[in-house]
Amino acid sequence: DAGVIQSPRHEVTEMGQEVTLRCKPISGHNSLFWYRQTMMRGLELLIYFNNNVPIDDSGMPEDRFSAKMPNASFSTLKIQPSEPRDSAVYFCASTLGRGSSYNEQFFGPGTRLTVL
Amino acid sequence: AQKVTQAQTEISVVEKEDVTLDCVYETRDTTYYLFWYKQPPSGELVFLIRRNSFDEQNEISGRYSWNFQKSTSSFNFTITASQVVDSAVYFCALSEASGGGADGLTFGKGTHLIIQP
């Protein structure tokens, strides 16, 4: 299995620009998560989807952030406009929401975002 | 609200020593899951173990072992005969079980483990 795929792996942009991060979950997984990792705040959950439906977006920092999951094999996290404080590593993870492997979340390699 | 505390920010030991990483959690739910993840210098997050709140049996996997004690709300991780390749940041995490599908993880701040040759 290819694992969780994220693109791009690195993104450098200027303040005010729109940024779109992409994620392909493991085939057959029905839950998808977006996390952010910073030195100051550690690993924090931004939003997650079960069966393509957003369940909890309380971790999304503000209205500049939005996430979509149009189908079971693709999700995006968009930041517009981006700000320097958004600089972080953004991880996508997926899991089965049922069964003996319940909630064993497998993470993608992350996208390192730098906003200048 | 749920919370995970890893009080040890950094631990440094010499190779072949045993080392224990502490994890204390808080939750109001009676059904929940505990996890450990490893983040090596390359940056990826590697799943190590998941335990549910109804299973307090200790688990051993090679040089790794986990001790889950509900009485003290702890889920500690021990590496026996540590090796340089064990050097990484280790995260403890918690999720509650909503019953409607998977749930997001609440992570501790992580413990940076340094194994010196």
Chai-1 contact restraints between the chains, C-beta under 6 A:
chainA,res_idxA,chainB,res_idxB,connection_type,confidence,min_distance_angstrom,max_distance_angstrom,comment,restraint_id
A,S31,B,G101,contact,1.0,0.0,6.0,A-B,restraint_1
A,S31,B,A102,contact,1.0,0.0,6.0,A-B,restraint_2
A,F33,B,G104,contact,1.0,0.0,6.0,A-B,restraint_3
A,G42,B,K109,contact,1.0,0.0,6.0,A-B,restraint_4
A,L43,B,F107,contact,1.0,0.0,6.0,A-B,restraint_5
A,L45,B,G104,contact,1.0,0.0,6.0,A-B,restraint_6
A,Y48,B,G104,contact,1.0,0.0,6.0,A-B,restraint_7
A,N50,B,G101,contact,1.0,0.0,6.0,A-B,restraint_8
A,T95,B,A102,contact,1.0,0.0,6.0,A-B,restraint_9
A,G97,B,G101,contact,1.0,0.0,6.0,A-B,restraint_10
A,G97,B,A102,contact,1.0,0.0,6.0,A-B,restraint_11
A,N103,B,Y33,contact,1.0,0.0,6.0,A-B,restraint_12
A,N103,B,S95,contact,1.0,0.0,6.0,A-B,restraint_13
A,N103,B,A102,contact,1.0,0.0,6.0,A-B,restraint_14
A,E104,B,F47,contact,1.0,0.0,6.0,A-B,restraint_15
A,E104,B,R50,contact,1.0,0.0,6.0,A-B,restraint_16
A,F107,B,L45,contact,1.0,0.0,6.0,A-B,restraint_17
A,P109,B,E44,contact,1.0,0.0,6.0,A-B,restraint_18
